[in-house]
Amino acid sequence: MVLETLNPMHYNITSLVPETMPVATVPILILMCFLFLIWNHEETSSIPGPGYCMGIGPLISHGRFLWMGVGNACNYYNKTYGEFVRVWISGEETFIISK
């Protein structure tokens, strides 16, 4: 009887895996999403400019500077956000001051 309970063929492990897998993965996915949001969170700045948005904002502002050129991109941001603007150029936070 003891040998029968210790026999691995006695328990059908494969029938347990599909039932417990979704129950175990949902909390792990929620925890990973929460940690990802905390990791990418940056405090909002009082200086106007395009948002950070998990790294998409710097890519868009840098692409705008490459596509439009420095002068036209600065004019665009000054018309949109005012005379003191925060943008990203090559991944670095850059301030545009104009009057």
ChimeraX attribute file (.defattr): number of C-alpha atoms within 10 A of each C-alpha:
attribute: neighborCount
match mode: 1-to-1
recipient: residues
	/A:1	5
	/A:2	6
	/A:3	8
	/A:4	9
	/A:5	10
	/A:6	10
	/A:7	9
	/A:8	10
	/A:9	9
	/A:10	10
	/A:11	11
	/A:12	9
	/A:13	10
	/A:14	8
	/A:15	9
	/A:16	10
	/A:17	10
	/A:18	10
	/A:19	10
	/A:20	10
	/A:21	10
	/A:22	10
	/A:23	10
	/A:24	10
	/A:25	11
	/A:26	11
	/A:27	11
	/A:28	11
	/A:29	11
	/A:30	11
	/A:31	12
	/A:32	12
	/A:33	12
	/A:34	11
	/A:35	12
	/A:36	12
	/A:37	12
	/A:38	10
	/A:39	10
	/A:40	12
	/A:41	12
	/A:42	11
	/A:43	7
	/A:44	9
	/A:45	9
	/A:46	7
	/A:47	13
	/A:48	17
	/A:49	21
	/A:50	18
	/A:51	15
	/A:52	19
	/A:53	11
	/A:54	13
	/A:55	11
	/A:56	11
	/A:57	17
	/A:58	21
	/A:59	14
	/A:60	16
	/A:61	23
	/A:62	17
	/A:63	16
	/A:64	18
	/A:65	18
	/A:66	13
	/A:67	11
	/A:68	12
	/A:69	11
	/A:70	12
	/A:71	9
	/A:72	13
	/A:73	18
	/A:74	20
	/A:75	14
	/A:76	14
	/A:77	21
	/A:78	18
	/A:79	10
	/A:80	13
	/A:81	14
	/A:82	17
	/A:83	15
	/A:84	15
	/A:85	19
	/A:86	20
	/A:87	24
	/A:88	20
	/A:89	18
	/A:90	13
	/A:91	13
	/A:92	10
	/A:93	10
	/A:94	12
	/A:95	15
	/A:96	15
	/A:97	12
	/A:98	11
	/A:99	6
